[in-house]
């Protein structure tokens, strides 16, 4: 994963920084394209996972669409070459300014999450004398085996329209003449590694589709979101997720109507394994039951462990000593939550060693903050 030549480059680059393996990204996109093309599926890349310009330009070159959750993401997607007719705009709290960005650029679709949002989009579209294409994001009430902060498909979550609201939604849509219903949108969460969760989604979508069909409504497309997880524990064993089984499952269990398109919004599974956060050891400090390896990357550079208690594979790229010890790998931020791993077995670690925190291509760089007035890490390719 890290050749001697790459490690030599790391030694000459100020830390911390994000390193992106663009060859791995292209290999991953090759698989996504090959496996989705078998079924004529439409894949949108979720910019919220990583909006690095170099990465977006590569993803766009493979013909993927874009899934955006802010007006600035819509703008960034178009700047990087994604055509407006392939941009879906999701999000539970779109502002008027953001909606106007989508309307002015005639994007593919707004994924709408509430009755008030439908009314506002209709009003803004009317002012521009336009028709807005929309999909209803419906809460499928399907449990996903993931962290509760990234579960999105239950009635207790803030996302989507609940099924008991659908009759009211259809009545209101009859009065909104600047909206065109073209799709149904679903999303059950992120970092899902049990494909049975997606089978449950398929069965629920079939049920909801039948409800619409009974009312003589067949939409142009179904959007099943994303959520496919990656292997954080042993990334080298599974650098590219099992897209073959993932797409085949939807082919096997989702009942599409004739000529109906199926859309996906994949983020983490495309970019997660291609990125690493590279840091340097500042100090090794003796603790009561462990040693502290204090590195120059902190929760400002990678917040997932502090926010989700997420685990990343951590390597010492410098040590050649065949003696292991246990370390708490921590950052310099003035917060006790600024910790990447506890009681981690590493080769004997000393000041100046290079530390790689793997599988950071998704929800790493995009969530960087400047808390403590820290500088944002640069990127290396």
C-alpha positions as CSV (number, residue, x, y, z in Angstrom):
1,X,0.0,0.0,0.0
2,X,2.9,2.3,0.8
3,X,5.9,1.7,-1.4
4,X,9.4,2.8,-0.3
5,X,9.2,5.5,-2.9
6,X,5.9,6.8,-1.5
7,X,7.3,6.7,2.1
8,X,10.3,8.7,0.9
9,X,8.0,11.3,-0.5
10,X,6.2,11.4,2.8
11,X,9.4,12.2,4.7
12,X,9.8,15.3,2.6
13,X,6.3,16.6,3.1
14,X,5.2,18.7,6.0
15,X,2.7,16.8,8.2
16,X,-0.2,16.2,8.7
17,X,-1.5,15.8,5.2
18,X,-4.0,13.6,3.3
19,X,-2.5,11.2,0.8
20,X,-4.7,9.9,-2.0
21,X,-3.9,6.8,-4.1
22,X,-5.5,7.8,-7.4
23,X,-4.6,4.5,-9.0
24,X,-6.8,2.7,-6.4
25,X,-9.6,5.3,-7.0
26,X,-9.5,4.5,-10.7
27,X,-9.5,0.7,-10.1
28,X,-12.5,1.1,-7.8
29,X,-14.4,3.2,-10.4
30,X,-13.6,0.6,-13.0
31,X,-15.4,-2.0,-10.8
32,X,-18.3,0.3,-10.1
33,X,-18.7,1.0,-13.8
34,X,-18.4,-2.7,-14.8
35,X,-20.8,-4.1,-12.2
36,X,-23.5,-1.3,-12.5
37,X,-23.4,-1.4,-16.3
38,X,-24.6,-5.1,-16.2
39,X,-28.0,-3.8,-15.1
40,X,-28.0,-0.4,-16.7
41,X,-28.0,1.2,-13.2
42,X,-27.3,4.9,-12.7
43,X,-24.7,5.8,-10.1
44,X,-24.3,9.2,-8.6
45,X,-21.2,10.0,-6.5
46,X,-22.1,11.5,-3.1
47,X,-19.9,14.7,-2.8
48,X,-20.4,14.8,1.0
49,X,-17.9,11.9,1.3
50,X,-15.1,13.8,-0.3
51,X,-15.3,17.0,-2.5
52,X,-11.6,17.2,-3.3
53,X,-11.3,18.7,-6.8
54,X,-8.7,16.2,-8.1
55,X,-10.9,13.3,-6.9
56,X,-14.1,14.8,-8.4
57,X,-12.6,15.3,-11.8
58,X,-11.5,11.6,-11.9
59,X,-14.9,10.4,-10.8
60,X,-16.7,12.6,-13.3
61,X,-14.5,11.2,-16.1
62,X,-16.0,7.8,-15.5
63,X,-19.5,9.1,-16.3
64,X,-21.0,9.1,-12.8
65,X,-23.6,11.6,-11.8
66,X,-23.4,13.7,-8.6
67,X,-25.4,13.5,-5.4
68,X,-25.2,16.9,-3.6
69,X,-26.5,18.0,-0.2
70,X,-25.8,21.8,-0.4
71,X,-25.8,24.5,-3.0
72,X,-22.1,24.8,-2.9
73,X,-21.8,21.1,-3.7
74,X,-24.0,21.6,-6.7
75,X,-21.7,24.4,-7.9
76,X,-18.5,22.3,-7.1
77,X,-20.0,19.4,-9.1
78,X,-20.6,21.5,-12.2
79,X,-17.2,23.2,-11.9
80,X,-15.7,19.7,-12.0
81,X,-17.6,18.7,-15.1
82,X,-20.6,16.9,-13.8
83,X,-23.5,17.7,-16.1
84,X,-26.5,19.4,-14.4
85,X,-28.8,16.7,-15.9
86,X,-27.0,14.1,-13.7
87,X,-27.1,16.1,-10.4
88,X,-29.5,15.1,-7.7
89,X,-29.9,17.6,-4.8
90,X,-30.8,16.0,-1.4
91,X,-31.0,17.3,2.1
92,X,-33.5,17.9,4.8
93,X,-32.9,21.7,5.1
94,X,-32.3,23.3,1.7
95,X,-32.3,27.1,1.8
96,X,-34.1,29.3,-0.7
97,X,-30.7,30.3,-2.1
98,X,-29.7,26.7,-2.5
99,X,-32.9,25.7,-4.2
100,X,-32.5,28.7,-6.6
101,X,-29.1,27.3,-7.6
102,X,-30.7,24.0,-8.5
103,X,-33.5,25.7,-10.4
104,X,-31.3,28.1,-12.3
105,X,-29.1,25.2,-13.5
106,X,-32.0,22.8,-14.4
107,X,-30.6,20.0,-12.3
108,X,-31.8,16.4,-12.7
109,X,-33.9,16.3,-9.5
110,X,-34.6,17.6,-6.0
111,X,-35.0,14.8,-3.5
112,X,-37.7,16.3,-1.2
113,X,-38.0,15.4,2.4
114,X,-41.1,17.3,3.7
115,X,-44.4,18.9,2.7
116,X,-43.2,22.4,3.6
117,X,-40.2,21.8,1.3
118,X,-42.4,20.9,-1.6
119,X,-44.4,24.1,-1.2
120,X,-41.3,26.3,-1.1
121,X,-39.7,24.6,-4.2
122,X,-43.0,25.1,-6.0
123,X,-43.1,28.8,-5.0
124,X,-39.5,29.4,-6.1
125,X,-40.0,27.5,-9.4
126,X,-43.1,29.6,-10.1
127,X,-41.2,32.8,-9.7
128,X,-38.7,31.6,-12.4
129,X,-41.5,30.2,-14.6
130,X,-39.9,26.7,-14.3
131,X,-41.0,23.2,-13.5
132,X,-38.8,21.5,-10.9
133,X,-38.3,17.8,-11.1
134,X,-38.6,16.2,-7.7
135,X,-38.4,12.8,-6.0
136,X,-40.1,12.1,-2.7
137,X,-37.6,10.9,-0.1
138,X,-39.7,8.4,1.8
139,X,-38.6,7.1,5.2
140,X,-38.7,3.3,4.7
141,X,-38.5,2.6,8.4
142,X,-35.8,-0.1,7.8
143,X,-33.2,-0.7,10.5
144,X,-29.6,-0.7,9.3
145,X,-26.8,-2.2,11.4
146,X,-24.6,0.9,11.7
147,X,-23.8,3.7,14.2
148,X,-26.9,5.5,15.3
149,X,-25.5,8.8,14.2
150,X,-25.4,7.6,10.6
151,X,-28.7,5.7,10.6
152,X,-31.2,7.6,8.4
153,X,-34.1,5.2,7.6
154,X,-36.1,5.1,10.8
155,X,-39.2,7.1,11.7
156,X,-37.2,8.6,14.7
157,X,-34.7,10.1,12.3
158,X,-35.1,13.6,10.9
159,X,-34.9,12.5,7.3
160,X,-37.6,11.8,4.8
161,X,-41.4,11.7,4.5
162,X,-43.1,9.1,6.7
163,X,-45.5,6.7,5.1
164,X,-48.5,7.9,7.0
165,X,-48.0,11.3,5.3
166,X,-48.2,10.0,1.8
167,X,-51.9,10.5,1.2
168,X,-51.6,14.2,2.3
169,X,-48.5,14.6,0.0
170,X,-50.4,13.3,-3.0
171,X,-53.3,15.7,-2.3
172,X,-50.9,18.7,-2.0
173,X,-49.0,17.7,-5.1
174,X,-52.2,18.1,-7.1
175,X,-52.1,21.8,-6.2
176,X,-48.4,22.4,-6.9
177,X,-48.2,23.1,-10.7
178,X,-44.5,24.0,-10.8
179,X,-43.4,20.6,-9.5
180,X,-43.1,17.3,-11.5
181,X,-42.9,14.1,-9.5
182,X,-40.4,11.9,-11.3
183,X,-38.9,9.6,-8.6
184,X,-39.0,8.0,-5.2
185,X,-35.9,8.2,-3.0
186,X,-34.8,6.1,-0.1
187,X,-31.7,5.9,2.1
188,X,-31.2,3.8,5.2
189,X,-27.8,4.9,6.5
190,X,-24.1,4.7,6.0
191,X,-21.2,2.2,6.6
192,X,-23.5,-0.8,6.1
193,X,-21.6,-4.0,5.7
194,X,-24.5,-6.5,6.0
195,X,-26.1,-6.8,2.6
196,X,-29.3,-8.2,4.2
197,X,-30.0,-4.6,5.3
198,X,-30.3,-3.7,1.6
199,X,-32.5,-6.7,0.9
200,X,-34.8,-5.4,3.6
201,X,-34.8,-2.0,1.8
202,X,-35.7,-3.7,-1.5
203,X,-38.6,-5.5,0.0
204,X,-39.9,-2.3,1.6
205,X,-39.5,-0.3,-1.7
206,X,-41.5,-3.0,-3.5
207,X,-44.2,-2.6,-0.9
208,X,-44.2,1.2,-1.3
209,X,-44.2,1.0,-5.1
210,X,-47.3,-1.2,-4.9
211,X,-49.0,1.5,-2.8
212,X,-48.3,4.1,-5.5
213,X,-49.2,1.7,-8.3
214,X,-52.6,1.2,-6.8
215,X,-53.1,4.9,-7.1
216,X,-52.1,4.9,-10.8
217,X,-48.7,6.5,-10.1
218,X,-45.5,5.0,-11.7
219,X,-42.4,7.3,-11.4
220,X,-39.6,7.4,-13.9
221,X,-36.9,6.4,-11.4
222,X,-36.2,4.8,-8.0
223,X,-33.3,6.1,-6.0
224,X,-32.1,3.7,-3.3
225,X,-29.3,5.9,-1.9
226,X,-26.0,4.5,-1.0
227,X,-24.6,3.3,2.4
228,X,-22.3,0.4,1.3
229,X,-19.5,0.2,3.9
230,X,-15.8,-0.4,3.7
231,X,-13.4,-2.6,5.7
232,X,-11.8,-0.2,8.2
233,X,-10.3,-3.0,10.3
234,X,-8.3,-4.7,7.6
235,X,-8.3,-2.4,4.6
236,X,-5.6,-4.3,2.7
237,X,-7.8,-7.4,2.6
238,X,-10.7,-5.5,0.9
239,X,-9.4,-2.4,-0.8
240,X,-12.4,-2.5,-3.2
241,X,-15.8,-3.3,-1.7
242,X,-18.0,-6.1,-3.1
243,X,-19.9,-4.1,-5.7
244,X,-20.7,-7.3,-7.6
245,X,-22.8,-8.7,-4.8
246,X,-24.2,-5.3,-3.9
247,X,-25.6,-4.5,-7.4
248,X,-26.7,-8.1,-8.0
249,X,-28.8,-8.0,-4.8
250,X,-30.9,-5.1,-6.1
251,X,-31.3,-6.9,-9.4
252,X,-32.5,-10.0,-7.5
253,X,-34.9,-8.4,-5.0
254,X,-36.0,-5.0,-6.3
255,X,-39.1,-5.1,-8.5
256,X,-38.8,-2.3,-11.0
257,X,-41.7,-1.4,-13.3
258,X,-41.1,-1.5,-17.1
259,X,-38.7,1.2,-18.3
260,X,-38.1,2.4,-14.7
261,X,-34.5,3.5,-13.9
262,X,-32.7,2.6,-10.7
263,X,-30.3,5.2,-9.2
264,X,-27.7,4.9,-6.5
265,X,-25.8,7.5,-4.4
266,X,-22.4,5.9,-3.5
267,X,-19.8,7.9,-1.6
268,X,-17.7,6.1,1.0
269,X,-17.5,2.9,-0.9
270,X,-15.9,4.7,-3.9
271,X,-13.4,6.9,-2.1
272,X,-13.0,5.5,1.4
273,X,-10.0,3.3,0.9
274,X,-8.0,5.6,-1.4
275,X,-7.2,8.2,1.3
276,X,-4.9,8.2,4.3
277,X,-4.0,10.8,6.9
278,X,-0.3,10.9,7.3
279,X,1.1,12.3,10.5
280,X,4.3,12.4,12.5
281,X,5.0,11.5,16.1
282,X,5.8,14.6,18.2
283,X,6.4,12.9,21.6
284,X,6.1,9.5,23.3
285,X,4.9,10.0,26.8
286,X,4.7,7.4,29.6
287,X,1.2,6.7,31.0
288,X,-0.1,4.6,33.9
289,X,-0.9,1.5,31.9
290,X,0.2,2.5,28.4
291,X,2.3,4.9,26.5
292,X,0.9,7.9,24.6
293,X,2.1,8.4,21.0
294,X,1.3,12.0,20.5
295,X,1.0,12.8,16.8
296,X,0.7,16.1,15.0
297,X,-2.7,15.2,13.5
298,X,-5.7,15.8,15.6
299,X,-9.5,15.5,15.7
300,X,-9.5,18.8,13.6
301,X,-8.0,16.8,10.8
302,X,-10.0,13.6,11.2
303,X,-13.1,13.8,13.5
304,X,-14.6,10.4,12.9
305,X,-13.0,8.7,15.9
306,X,-14.2,11.5,18.2
307,X,-17.6,11.8,16.6
308,X,-18.5,8.2,15.9
309,X,-16.0,6.3,18.0
310,X,-14.8,5.1,14.6
311,X,-11.8,2.8,14.3
312,X,-9.2,3.2,11.6
313,X,-6.2,0.9,10.9
314,X,-3.1,2.7,12.1
315,X,0.5,1.9,10.9
316,X,3.9,3.1,11.9
317,X,5.7,3.5,8.5
318,X,9.1,4.3,10.0
319,X,9.8,1.8,12.7
320,X,12.0,-1.2,11.7
321,X,12.3,-2.5,15.2
322,X,10.9,-6.0,15.8
323,X,9.7,-5.0,19.3
324,X,6.0,-4.2,19.9
325,X,4.5,-2.0,22.5
326,X,1.1,-0.7,23.4
327,X,0.2,2.9,22.7
328,X,-2.7,5.3,22.9
329,X,-2.4,7.2,19.7
330,X,-3.6,10.8,20.4
331,X,-3.5,14.2,18.9
332,X,-2.5,17.7,20.1
333,X,-6.0,19.2,20.5
334,X,-7.1,20.3,24.0
335,X,-9.9,17.8,24.2
336,X,-9.8,14.3,25.8
337,X,-11.8,13.0,22.9
338,X,-8.8,13.8,20.6
339,X,-7.8,10.1,20.5
340,X,-7.4,7.9,17.4
341,X,-6.8,4.5,19.2
342,X,-6.4,3.1,22.7
343,X,-4.0,0.4,23.7
344,X,-2.9,-0.2,20.1
345,X,-0.1,-2.6,19.4
346,X,2.6,-0.9,17.3
347,X,6.3,-1.5,16.6
348,X,8.4,0.5,19.0
349,X,7.6,4.1,18.2
350,X,9.8,7.2,18.7
351,X,9.7,10.9,17.9
352,X,9.7,11.6,14.2
353,X,8.1,8.3,13.1
354,X,5.6,8.6,10.3
355,X,2.1,7.4,11.2
356,X,-0.5,6.4,8.6
357,X,-4.2,6.4,9.6
358,X,-5.8,4.4,6.8
359,X,-9.2,4.4,5.1
360,X,-9.7,8.2,5.4
361,X,-10.8,8.9,1.9
362,X,-14.4,9.4,3.0
363,X,-15.5,11.9,5.7
364,X,-12.0,12.9,6.5
365,X,-10.8,16.0,4.6
366,X,-14.4,17.2,4.1
367,X,-14.9,17.4,7.9
368,X,-11.7,19.3,8.7
369,X,-12.1,22.2,11.1
370,X,-9.8,25.0,12.3
371,X,-10.6,24.6,16.0
372,X,-7.6,25.8,18.0
373,X,-6.8,27.9,14.9
374,X,-5.1,24.9,13.3
375,X,-4.1,24.9,9.7
376,X,-6.0,22.6,7.4
377,X,-3.9,19.7,6.1
378,X,-2.7,19.8,2.5
379,X,-3.2,16.9,0.0
380,X,-0.7,14.7,-1.7
381,X,-1.4,12.5,-4.7
